[in-house]
Amino acid sequence: MENKPYLSVIVPAYKEEDRIGRNLLEIEKYLKGKNFEYEILVVVDGSPDNTAEVASNYSQQITNLRVINNPENHGKGYVVRQGLLEAKGKYRLFMDADGSTSITHLDKFLPEFEKGFDVVIGSRDIEGAFVQIHQPKHREIMGDAGNWLIRIVLGLWSYPDTQCGFKMLSEKASQEVASRMVVDRFGFDFELIILAKKMGFKIKQMPVRWLNEEGSTVGLTGPNGFIQVLIDLFKTKLRLIMGKYEIKK
């Protein structure tokens, strides 16, 4: 790519061979109507299926598509971090491969950067948000409990939804925050927010329209489970206390 893109769209993907193509085409259709340069990065997290191959097959239909295929599974946090650092755009958005939050939210996200914000995050729990299709009740209960713990432990009182998978950062924020992030699994979202906050970046929450898609790997136990998120939460707090993130005041 000769010119530096205005926007990078990062799509972390794991076991998405059945729907990655549809979502890539939706992203491309939206971005083609814009008058700026862009790139789309699919970062595959050691998926055992053909996600990487399927995504690569769309390279002729999608402008400036790059597929990064990690041979081993590390976790969503790992590949989001990798995408933010590999991207070349002035602004860098990461969004879920299942399309639970539409790319069209960019119409309202991008103007916030012109107002001076460095990080703009989607929220399903602030005024104006709409959950079109809910998660199963047990997962909503776990999510609500987790959000309260996150707010208490990290002091993120004004962030009722740290875990929405639609977040956008400036180039500077991407480099400085992602280079310090260490959480490889689902706890990376709150790590990103607290680091951006501690480093003095201006953060804006924006309401999103969200719908649950089947196929989530989130449960109670396991590497992507609720318990692991809690472990990463307290580890993040400990790293902050001990100064492990090397944040300059």
PEHUNOR-V325093 format. One record per residue. OMEGA is omega in whole degrees, -180 to 180 (999 if undefined). Layout:
OMEGA  OMEGA
//
This chain:
-175  -178  176  -178  175  -175  169  175  -177  -178  174  -173  177  -178  -177  -175  -176  -176  -179  -179  180  -178  176  179  177  178  -180  179  180  -175  179  179  -180  -178  175  177  180  173  177  179  171  -179  -174  -173  177  -175  -179  179  -176  -178  -177  -179  179  180  -179  -179  179  -175  179  -178  -173  -178  173  177  173  177  176  -174  177  -178  -179  177  179  -177  -177  180  -180  -175  174  177  178  -180  180  -179  179  -177  -178  -173  174  175  -173  -179  166  -176  -177  -179  -178  177  -178  173  -172  176  -178  175  179  179  -179  -180  -175  -179  -179  178  177  178  176  178  -179  -178  178  -175  176  178  177  -172  174  -177  180  179  -180  176  -174  177  -176  171  172  -172  -177  179  176  179  178  -180  179  179  179  180  178  178  179  -179  -179  -174  -176  -180  -180  -173  -175  -179  -178  -180  178  -167  178  -173  -180  -176  -175  -178  171  179  -179  179  179  -177  -174  -180  -176  -179  179  -177  -179  -178  -175  -175  -169  178  -177  -176  -179  175  179  -177  -177  177  179  180  -179  -178  174  177  180  -175  177  173  179  179  178  170  -170  174  180  174  179  177  180  178  -177  176  180  -177  180  -176  179  -173  -180  -179  178  177  179  177  179  178  -178  175  178  178  -180  178  178  -179  -176  179  -177  -178  177  179  -180  -180  999
//
